[in-house]
Amino acid sequence: METPTQSRKVNRLPVTLAAKCRTMGGMRDEAYLCDISTHGCKMVTRSLYLSIGMRVTIKPDGMEAISGVVRWLSQDGAGIEFDSPLYAPVVENLGVRHARH
């Protein structure tokens, strides 16, 4: 069985970045991003129920909202594939400014 890491298009940068998450059904929760790449991120929420294939909008602190689809779930988070890739220098900047230590 393929793991989420094996199927990634690009490597992700480890970050700790606060965000808000909203499902297309209107459910909202505080969240944080654990890692990010141009094509997706790992997101953790406190109580939001997510399922594979669910559409979400993520609003990281200090950024515009990003829409995407839940591609995988684990006990400690969800993998989100962005609808449109982020600009690589923006992701690199986030990796520096919000690096997970």
N, C-alpha and C positions, 0 to 999 in steps of 0.2 A: 504494500500500500504506500502511496506517495504521501509524504508529509508536507505541510504548508511551506516549509523552507525549501524543499526540493523543487517545488513547482513555481517559485518566484522568478519573475523576469529579470529583476535587478536586486542587488543586496540592499538591505535596509540599514539605516543608521539608528543606533540606540539613543532614544531621547526620553525625557519626561516633560510632557507638554500638556497643560490643562486645556480642556475643550468642552464644548456642549454638543450633545448628540440628539437628533430628532429623527424619529421614524416617519415614513410617509403616512402612517396612521395617526400621527400627532403626538405620540408618546415622546417625552423629553427626559433627559437625565444629564447630570454632570459626568464627565468622562476625563480620561487622560490618554494620550498616545504614548505607547512604550517604544515604538520604533516607526520609522517613516522612510519611504523611498518616493521616487517620482510616480510610481504606479499604485502605491497603497500604503497601508499602515496596520499596526496592531493597536487595537483600542480596548480599553477596560472601562466599564461603567459600574456604578454601584448597584443598580437594581433594574436596569432596562432589560427586558426580555428580547433577545435577538434570535433570528433563525437564518439558516443559510438561504440565500437568494433575496433576503429582505433589503429593500432600498433604504438608505440612511443619508442624512446630511450631517456633516461634522463641521463645527465652527471652532477651530483652534483659537486660543487667545491671541489677539493681534492680527488675525488673518481673515480673509473672506471665507465664506462657507464652501465646503467641498462636498460634492455628492458622490455616492458610490454604492456598492453592493457588498453585502456580507458574503464572503467566499468560504470561510471556515470558522469553526468555533472550538474553543478548548475551555478547560476549567478556569483558566486565568485570562481569557480575553477573546476577541474576535478579530479575524483578518478582514480588512476592508479593501476592495479593489476600487480605485478612483475611476469615475466615468471618463475623465480626461487627465492625462499625466500632468503633474506639476512641473514647473520650470526648474531644471536641475540646480541652478545657483540658489534658488529659494530653499530647496531641500538641504543643500550643503550648509547654508546659513543657519537653518533650524538645527541641524546636527551640531554645529559649533555652539550656538547660543543656548540650546536646551539639552546639551549632552548629558546622558545618564551616567552617573558616577557610581 
